[in-house]
Amino acid sequence: MPVYLEIVLAVAVALALSLAATPAVKWFANRVGAIDVPKDSRRVHKLPIPRLGGLAIFIGFLISVLLFVDITNQILGILIGAVIIVTIGVIDDFIRLRAIIKLVFQIIAALVAIYFGIIIEVFSNPLVFIASDYLPLGILSIPITVIWIVAITNSVNLIDGLDGLAVGVSTISSIVMLIIALSLSDPDNNVAIIMAALAGACIGFMPYNFNPAKIFMGDSGALLLGYVLSTVSILGLFKIYAVVSFAVPFLVLAVPLFDTSFAFLRRLLKGKNPMTPDRGHFHHRLLDMGLSQKQAVVIIYAISALLGLVAVVMSTSNETRVLIFAVAIVVAAVIVYFAFKGFRKRAAHNGADNGNTKHGDEASAGVQEPASPDEAAATEAETDRDSTD
């Protein structure tokens, strides 16, 4: 079967299964009390929302991979590690585990991948004054691989703060890695199909996760996406032994990596535990600037897509670079235009509302709309669970 047909089928199967499984997962989450109740300022939603959406993504992804991917020893390691990650994520969606416990299991999943051959053995040489095209890591291979996998896994989890944000950024990263895998002189079909399956599973979940979200992916989904992206990037992106390609893996995953790195540095400078959650992430800052959730998400999508295009350009032949840059400029201009047009409308609307005696949260403080059956069930389930803690 031609690889392009396999990619299309992998996307279609993963999308259909994820789309079909999400309502069932939503019902199950409401029944068992896996609910995200907004209890602090970090959460931007106002009503209880079921978690566990990652199960639907995992179902679509796993079945599509099993159907269309040649299961090598390395891919088997990725799948076993993914099962570990999803399991700990599901448990966390129920009972909120301590960060150190999740970190231990993430390291275990990373070591499983390493045992099956997923390891960063060399870095493309970023130092032009050194003759060698790549730098062997030697005994540093294992710790660097563990750090990479755990860092990306947590990075995707940490940006999962707005409706549709993490799943959209992961979809963009998957598509970029798919394109790069196919554009190599020796195309890596397995990497391309795995990324197609992940993108399809994410797209199938999106209609339920866009603002206003009906279900969250939870740690079961965010940790899964980060783990798969990190391990598959080792199979694909770190094998491009060109000087310029040193930055490619970092560009593809730049948005979650930058946000996480900045968050850790910010907390350390304030004398806080770097694992302590706060409301200082990039998406929070966009909201504080007056953007709506949808506008903030679109801007982060645009940044992720543009960095992904740069990564594609850096890993492709000269003949296609001018065209890619031209497309990137047009897309960026369109996105920026509509984003700031919406921002101006929102600012004008807020300015008009300032003259009223009641608006937004003030009005809702006096009159509260009746909760839907799902919301009532979610609140009741969360209350019951809190009473047993």
Secondary structure, DSSP 4 states (H G I P E B T S, - for coil): --HHHHHHHHHHHHHHHHHHHHHHHHHHHHHHT-EE---STT----S-EE--HHHHHHHHHHHHHHHHS---HHHHHHHHHHHHHHHHHHHHHHH---HHHHHHHHHHHHHHHHHTT----EEE---TTSS-SEEE-GGGHHHHHHHHHHHHHHHHHHTTTSTTHHHHHHHHHHHHHHHHHHHSSS--HHHHHHHHHHHHHHHHHHHHHSSSPS---HHHHHHHHHHHHHHHHHHHGGG---GGGGGHHHHHTHHHHHHHHHHHHHHHHTT--TTS--S-SHHHHHHHTT--HHHHHHHHHHHHHHHHHHHHHHTS-HHHHHHHHHHHHHHHHHHHHHHHHHHHHHHHHHHHHTTSS--HHHHHHH--PPPPHHHHHHHHHHHHHHHH-
